[in-house]
Amino acid sequence: MLVEAFPGWYYLDLWVFFQLFTDFFDTTIGDKKDSGSYKKIAEKIEVSPDEILFLTDMPDGKHC
């Protein structure tokens, strides 16, 4: 595997990947099942919720 041959490339790829994100949020902003949490995130990054792709690991939280 190329990553094993050149371990520094792995970190470079991660750095490039993380540049795609403006911020990271966890449950300190609110519960994953509470729609208010997603509104707070939208306000913090000053973007309309309609313009944000929210990803979750909670199948029952996807309707917030």
Z-matrix of the N, CA and C atoms (Angstrom, degrees):
N
C 1 1.450
C 2 1.532 1 108.95
N 3 1.301 2 117.02 1 138.78
C 4 1.465 3 122.51 2 -176.38
C 5 1.525 4 111.87 3 -61.80
N 6 1.333 5 117.71 4 -38.61
C 7 1.461 6 120.74 5 -178.64
C 8 1.526 7 110.42 6 -62.49
N 9 1.318 8 117.42 7 -37.94
C 10 1.458 9 120.62 8 178.82
C 11 1.530 10 110.97 9 -67.17
N 12 1.305 11 117.48 10 -35.03
C 13 1.459 12 120.97 11 -179.77
C 14 1.531 13 111.45 12 -73.55
N 15 1.323 14 117.01 13 -33.11
C 16 1.461 15 122.59 14 -178.26
C 17 1.534 16 109.30 15 -132.48
N 18 1.352 17 117.69 16 77.27
C 19 1.471 18 119.94 17 -174.10
C 20 1.530 19 113.68 18 -59.85
N 21 1.305 20 118.84 19 -26.51
C 22 1.462 21 120.63 20 178.60
C 23 1.519 22 112.42 21 -63.86
N 24 1.324 23 117.44 22 -28.21
C 25 1.466 24 121.43 23 179.18
C 26 1.517 25 110.71 24 -64.15
N 27 1.312 26 116.51 25 -34.74
C 28 1.469 27 121.21 26 179.67
C 29 1.517 28 109.82 27 -57.77
N 30 1.326 29 117.07 28 -46.48
C 31 1.462 30 120.60 29 -178.65
C 32 1.513 31 111.47 30 -69.41
N 33 1.307 32 117.92 31 -34.59
C 34 1.455 33 121.14 32 176.09
C 35 1.523 34 110.02 33 -63.84
N 36 1.341 35 116.65 34 -43.71
C 37 1.466 36 120.26 35 177.79
C 38 1.516 37 111.42 36 -61.97
N 39 1.332 38 117.60 37 -41.14
C 40 1.465 39 120.33 38 177.67
C 41 1.520 40 110.96 39 -63.20
N 42 1.336 41 116.75 40 -42.04
C 43 1.460 42 120.35 41 179.74
C 44 1.525 43 110.28 42 -60.24
N 45 1.317 44 117.29 43 -44.97
C 46 1.467 45 121.69 44 178.77
C 47 1.532 46 109.71 45 -62.44
N 48 1.330 47 116.95 46 -43.36
C 49 1.456 48 121.64 47 179.46
C 50 1.529 49 110.98 48 -59.81
N 51 1.323 50 117.33 49 -46.58
C 52 1.464 51 120.50 50 -177.20
C 53 1.530 52 112.49 51 -69.46
N 54 1.298 53 118.57 52 -17.89
C 55 1.466 54 120.74 53 176.26
C 56 1.528 55 111.60 54 -68.81
N 57 1.330 56 117.24 55 -15.68
C 58 1.464 57 121.42 56 178.45
C 59 1.528 58 112.25 57 -74.92
N 60 1.330 59 117.06 58 -15.22
C 61 1.461 60 121.46 59 -175.70
C 62 1.518 61 110.88 60 -106.63
N 63 1.339 62 115.84 61 139.88
C 64 1.454 63 119.84 62 177.88
C 65 1.515 64 111.91 63 -88.59
N 66 1.336 65 117.15 64 -24.41
C 67 1.459 66 120.72 65 -178.13
C 68 1.516 67 109.22 66 -166.44
N 69 1.308 68 116.23 67 165.51
C 70 1.456 69 122.54 68 175.48
C 71 1.524 70 107.41 69 -124.06
N 72 1.313 71 116.62 70 141.33
C 73 1.460 72 120.82 71 -179.25
C 74 1.518 73 109.54 72 -130.81
N 75 1.317 74 115.28 73 143.48
C 76 1.459 75 120.09 74 175.71
C 77 1.531 76 107.97 75 -126.38
N 78 1.304 77 116.96 76 -164.02
C 79 1.467 78 119.62 77 -174.78
C 80 1.527 79 113.47 78 -73.82
N 81 1.326 80 119.13 79 -0.40
C 82 1.463 81 119.45 80 176.01
C 83 1.529 82 110.75 81 -69.48
N 84 1.313 83 118.07 82 -21.29
C 85 1.467 84 121.25 83 177.78
C 86 1.525 85 111.12 84 -84.18
N 87 1.321 86 116.78 85 -16.16
C 88 1.464 87 122.02 86 178.41
C 89 1.514 88 110.97 87 148.93
N 90 1.309 89 115.35 88 170.23
C 91 1.456 90 121.51 89 -179.02
C 92 1.519 91 110.96 90 -67.86
N 93 1.321 92 116.06 91 143.57
C 94 1.468 93 121.13 92 -179.27
C 95 1.526 94 112.36 93 -64.02
N 96 1.311 95 117.30 94 -24.61
C 97 1.466 96 121.11 95 -177.55
C 98 1.523 97 112.53 96 -91.64
N 99 1.324 98 117.29 97 -0.82
C 100 1.467 99 122.30 98 -178.52
C 101 1.530 100 109.89 99 -100.08
N 102 1.334 101 116.41 100 119.45
C 103 1.473 102 120.01 101 -178.72
C 104 1.529 103 111.84 102 -61.51
N 105 1.317 104 117.35 103 -24.86
C 106 1.464 105 120.73 104 177.94
C 107 1.516 106 112.33 105 -62.50
N 108 1.334 107 116.84 106 -29.38
C 109 1.469 108 121.05 107 178.40
C 110 1.520 109 110.39 108 -62.96
N 111 1.313 110 116.17 109 -40.99
C 112 1.468 111 120.99 110 -178.39
C 113 1.529 112 110.95 111 -72.45
N 114 1.316 113 116.34 112 -31.96
C 115 1.478 114 120.12 113 174.79
C 116 1.522 115 110.15 114 -66.53
N 117 1.335 116 117.10 115 -39.52
C 118 1.467 117 121.10 116 177.79
C 119 1.531 118 110.91 117 -62.73
N 120 1.318 119 116.27 118 -41.60
C 121 1.469 120 120.45 119 178.36
C 122 1.527 121 109.92 120 -61.64
N 123 1.329 122 116.28 121 -46.09
C 124 1.464 123 120.63 122 179.97
C 125 1.525 124 110.91 123 -60.62
N 126 1.317 125 116.75 124 -41.91
C 127 1.469 126 120.22 125 178.17
C 128 1.525 127 110.94 126 -64.77
N 129 1.330 128 116.74 127 -42.00
C 130 1.475 129 120.18 128 -177.88
C 131 1.525 130 111.78 129 -62.59
N 132 1.317 131 117.42 130 -39.83
C 133 1.470 132 118.55 131 -178.74
C 134 1.530 133 112.20 132 -95.32
N 135 1.348 134 115.11 133 4.17
C 136 1.464 135 122.19 134 174.62
C 137 1.525 136 112.81 135 56.50
N 138 1.343 137 114.73 136 48.86
C 139 1.460 138 122.16 137 178.83
C 140 1.520 139 107.73 138 -136.08
N 141 1.315 140 116.79 139 143.78
C 142 1.458 141 121.17 140 176.86
C 143 1.528 142 109.78 141 -64.22
N 144 1.338 143 117.98 142 138.59
C 145 1.473 144 120.05 143 178.50
C 146 1.532 145 113.10 144 -55.88
N 147 1.312 146 117.13 145 -27.24
C 148 1.468 147 120.99 146 178.51
C 149 1.533 148 112.37 147 -67.09
N 150 1.311 149 117.20 148 -18.16
C 151 1.463 150 121.83 149 -177.21
C 152 1.531 151 113.00 150 -101.46
N 153 1.329 152 117.12 151 7.89
C 154 1.461 153 121.73 152 -175.21
C 155 1.524 154 109.71 153 -114.26
N 156 1.313 155 116.20 154 137.75
C 157 1.456 156 121.41 155 172.16
C 158 1.523 157 106.82 156 -96.36
N 159 1.313 158 115.76 157 110.07
C 160 1.455 159 121.11 158 177.39
C 161 1.522 160 108.45 159 -95.06
N 162 1.328 161 116.36 160 128.56
C 163 1.456 162 122.28 161 177.59
C 164 1.526 163 108.47 162 -112.24
N 165 1.325 164 116.56 163 138.39
C 166 1.456 165 120.17 164 -179.12
C 167 1.519 166 111.33 165 -139.47
N 168 1.308 167 114.64 166 155.49
C 169 1.463 168 120.64 167 174.46
C 170 1.527 169 110.72 168 -101.48
N 171 1.316 170 116.53 169 9.40
C 172 1.466 171 122.41 170 -178.51
C 173 1.520 172 109.56 171 -110.49
N 174 1.330 173 118.74 172 102.31
C 175 1.476 174 120.72 173 -178.31
C 176 1.531 175 112.95 174 -55.93
N 177 1.324 176 117.64 175 -36.31
C 178 1.467 177 119.17 176 -179.36
C 179 1.530 178 112.12 177 -83.15
N 180 1.313 179 119.19 178 -2.29
C 181 1.459 180 122.30 179 178.00
C 182 1.518 181 112.95 180 -97.20
N 183 1.313 182 117.10 181 0.13
C 184 1.473 183 119.83 182 -173.93
C 185 1.516 184 113.27 183 -75.60
N 186 1.317 185 117.83 184 -8.63
C 187 1.464 186 120.23 185 -178.50
C 188 1.522 187 113.11 186 -97.60
N 189 1.329 188 117.01 187 5.52
C 190 1.459 189 120.81 188 179.40
C 191 1.501 190 109.01 189 -70.73
